[in-house]
């Protein structure tokens, strides 16, 4: 891919992203190899979460939609976790992003969990018992439904614990939350994803990292040979087809799957 800038720099990205879907059933139990089932190519700037609907549509049309879909954090959204099981019959398993508030990052301050949301009254109640004044529904930077809650400047200005709550010296504390049902499912998954049971269930997703490595090592997918989305996508389809042929050849010739490499540091840690 061509990337003159980084996603966080002021330079625009020029290039494309490949989004791969693959089967990850236990090969012994299913008696099937892991094969790439779908390829999406987008401009590099497209948010990963924006392609999931298309992936589900295309897998459905190919009769390959799985009952359980393991996704990495970039593709997972509260909306998807909520709607995929009911609309698609797909159980989405993926981590929701960690809480990046000052409370979560530095361990001090009032994170979102310190506030009580009164959904009926459309108000938030802060740790000191003050109530928010503004409740605005809209969309976030990724176009998803979001609610912005703000406390009045006059409420927060004299607050004795203001330094623990907001860095703004001009405005009251602001919170952004998902709609109620999405907020509930996000909090549920956030709690589940630290459990061993959830980690075991999600572990199979790591295999796609090997697929990406294979696409780069075997087909040079790191750098597109073509200019233009259509040509690059065609190249990505050929890459996926080549990987599937390599895997079928290995499967038919009983070549075992490569084992996950253990770093020297991890080896030392295991030996200790
Ligand atoms: S700064 Fe405002 S929102 Fe935060 S605790 Fe004080 S009164 Fe409540």
Boltz pocket constraint, residues with backbone or C-beta under 6 A from the ligand:
constraints:
  - pocket:
      binder: B
      contacts: [[A, 126], [A, 127], [A, 128], [A, 129], [A, 130], [A, 151], [A, 152], [A, 155], [A, 156], [A, 159], [A, 160], [A, 161], [A, 162], [A, 165], [A, 166], [A, 172], [A, 173]]
      max_distance: 6.0
